[in-house]
Amino acid sequence: MTQGADTYVHFLGRREIRRQGGPPDTDLVHAIQYQSGRPVTEWRSLGNPHTDPEKAARLGAPAAAVSASGRVYVLVRNAGGGVMLRRETPGGKWERWHDLRGSGVHDGLAALAHTSGRVELLAGGENSIMWWRQHEPDGELRRELTMPVRTAPGTASVIETAPDRATYYWIDPGAGGVVAHRLGGWPIPLGGAPVAEPVAVVRAVLDGYDCTVLAHRDVAGQVMLAACGTENEQSGVWWSQTGEHSETAPALAVDALGRVVLAVLGRDGSLRVARQSGEPGLSMTPSVPV
């Protein structure tokens, strides 16, 4: 799922249709919600970069970003462990698939559209992480850097923390904790004991300061929360229990009043939401079902 500057929400998914005597028919699908509270459009197929059914079935899960011009970028791991791109044209049609290369890429791509309109991408591989960036809005996505750093598959997330600068978060498969990283620097360990899934991240103003808020759940499903000054993770991050339990990865957002919002999935399968209280710091109210 991703949202553009026009507030339209884009939903992407990987679809399998099982059939007898062979691999499933696999493609990517896309739908749009034009306004909160309204139904989404019908799901439309974006196809598959592979024509061979065996390779098509090994296609990964999609990631997406929307540029400032409203063009949707869909990125996915292919059967050979590289990255493929399909994006909208300015007129709303879809370009052909583009091979961005790469090797040994895991699922769990992290894509971001900056406020400037430039799109960038991080992909974790077997023993490295790879970046692709645009030098101008809606330009070519170019491979920029490869670092010999391991990431737990499917755990990367990203947020813009300064104009045209992204901070990535992932889980260190060796130490087991959360790591923060910005292009050109070294990974910063943030501790915690998360399960192997993406870390939730959002920027918010806390007590008048620009802060980054993080959330993850531990192996027991307990949701942990932390905050630090934006791009100041090296000063220390302290994880605290929220008292909330989630059956899946938690999500974070900021509401119209500037409050941090935490969404979790309860044991009964219900969606529950906790909001920042009026107390100083990052105190949260107990969650309520939606």
N, C-alpha and C positions, 0 to 999 in steps of 0.2 A: 504494500500500500504506500502511496505517496501523494503529496498535495502540491499544487502549483500556486503561483502568486495570484491566480484568478480564483483561488479557494476551491476549485474543482478537486475532488478526491478520486484518484485512480486506483483501482483494484487489479492486481495481477495474480495469476495462479497457474499452476501446472496441472493439466488434465490428462487422465489416463482412461481409456475405454478398453476394457478387457475383451478379448476375443479368444476363441478356441484355436489351438494349434499354432501359437506364435506369440511374440511379444505384444504388449498392449499398444494401441494407437495413442501416441503422446503428442500433445501440443501445448502451447501457452495461450491463455485467454485473458481478456481485458474487459473491464466494465468501468463506468464513470458514475459518480454521484455529483450532480451539479449544485445541490443545496442540502444543507443539514436537515435531516428529518424526512427527506424525499427518497423515494425508491431509486435504486441504481438502474442504469440502462441494461439492456440484454447483454449477455456475455458474448464477445466476438473473438474468434480465433485469430491469433497472430502467427499460427503455423509453427514450424519446427525447422531449424537450419539444416537438419539431416533428412535426406530422402530414404536412406536405408533404415528399415524398421528396427533392426537390432541397435543401431547407433541412436536412433531417435528415442528409444526407450531409456537410454542412459543420460538424457538431457537433465540438467540440474534445475533448481528452483530459481525463479526470476528475481531480480532486483530492479528498481526503477527510480528515475528522477525526472523532474519537469523543469526545463530551462525557463528563463525569464520570458521568452517568446511564447511559452505555452506548449512547446514540443516535448513529447514524452519519449524518454530514452529507456529502452528495455535491455537489460544485460543479463546474461545467463552463462553458466558453465556448460561447455559442449562435451560430447562423448570422449574427446581426446584430451580433456583436461585444460583446454584453453578457454577464452572468453569470446562470446559473440554479442554483437550489438544490433538491435533493430530500433529505428527511431522514426517519428512522424516527420513528414515534410511540412513546410510552412502552410501548405494547403489542407493539411489534415489527413492525407493519405500516408501509407507506410512505405519507407524505403526497403530495399532488399536487406538481407542479413549481411553484416560486415564482420570479418574475422579480425579480432584485436590481438590474436596470438596469446602468449602465456603458456605455462606448462605446469602440470601437477596441481591445478587449481581445485580447491575444495568448494563445496556449496557454502553459502553464507556470504555472498558479495555485499559490500557496503558502498552505496552510491549516494552522491550528494550534489544538489544544484545550489551554488552560491547565490547570494543576493545580486552579484554582478552578472549572473546568467551562466557562468562557466560551470561545467559538470566535471566531477572527478570520481574515481572509483578505486577502491582497495579490494584486492583478492588475496586470500591466504592460500599458500601452497603446502607441499609436503615439508619443506624446510626453509621456506622464504615467504615474504610478502611482496606483492607487486602493486604498483600504482599506475593509473592512467589519468591524464589531465588534459583539459582544453586550454589553449593559449588565448582563445577569444570565444565569446559566446557562440554556441552552435557550430563551432569549428570542429576540427578533427580531434578525436580522443587519441592521445599519444602516450605510449609507454614511457614513463619517466624514470623509475627507480625500482630496483630489487634489493631487498635487505635480507640477510640470512637470519631471520627471526621466525620462530614457530608460533602458530596460533592454533587454538582449539577450533576444529571445524565448526562453522555455523554460529560463531559467537561475536562477530565483528559488528560494530555500530559506529555511527559518525554524526557529528554536529558541527556547524560553522561556529567558531569561537572568536573570530576576528574577520575583518573584511578580506575575503578570498583566502582564508586560512581555516583548515579543518582540523579537528582533533578526533582521532579514532580511538576506540576502546575495544579490547578483546580480552579473552581469557588465556592466560599462559598455561599450556598443557603440562608443563613441568611443575611449576610452583602451585598452580591451581587458582591463583588470584587474578584480579582484574588488572589490566595494563592500559595506560594512556600513551598516545604517541602523536606527535606532529611532524610533518615532513621536514627533514633537516636536523631533527633532534634524536635523542635516544629514548627508548621505551621507559616509562615511569611506572614502577609497581605501585598499585593502590591497595593491595591486600584484599580481604574478603574471602569467602569460601563459596563461590557461586557454582551452580550446575552449569553444564555446557550448553548455554543458549545465549542469545544476544542480551547485552546489558542495556537497560532502558536509560535514556539520557535526555535532558532538557535544560535550557537556560532559563533562569528566573532571577528576579530582583528580590534578594533577601536582606531585610534591614537596611535597604538603600544601596546594597552592593550587587554588582553583576556576578552571579554565581552559576555554577554548573551542578545540577542535581542528578544523582545516579541511583539506580535501583536494580537489585537482582534478588533471586530467591536461592536459598540454600538447599541442601539435599533433602531436608525435611519439609520443604515447601514454604518456610518462613521468609517473608519479604524483608529485605534489608535496604536501608536508605542511607545515603551520604551526600554531602555537599561540600564544595570548595569554591574559592574564588576562581572565576573563569581563567583558564590557562595558568593556574597557580597550584596545580596538583602536587608539585614537589614540596609544598609546605605541609603536606599531610592530609590524609582523608580518613575519617573515622566513621565506620559503619555502625548503625544502630538498628535495633529491631523496631518494626512498625506495629507489631501485634497482629499483622495481617497474614493470612495464608493464601497461597495461590496454586492452582493446579497447572498453571502454565506461566510463561514469562510475564512479569508485570509490565505495565506501560505507564509512561509519564506524559503529561501535557501541562499547559498553563491556560487557565480559563480567562474569560473576558475581564475579570476583576484582578488579574495578575496572580491568582493563587495557583500553587502547585497542585496538580490533580494526579492521584495514583489510582490506576485501574487494575483489578485483580479478578481472577476467576475462582469462585468459591468451590468448596467441596461438593455442593449440590449442583454445580454447573452454572450457577447464576453469576452475572456480571455485577461486580461491586465496585463502588467508587469512594475513595477517601479524599478529602480536600484539606489544604493547609488551613490551620486555625488562625485566629487573630493574634495569637501569642508570638513573641519574638522568636526568631530563628526558624527552624523547619519543623514545627510541631504540627501533626496531622490529626484531624478528627477521625473517629472510628468510621469504617466504611459502611455504606448503606447500599442495598440492592437497587439496581436501575430498573 
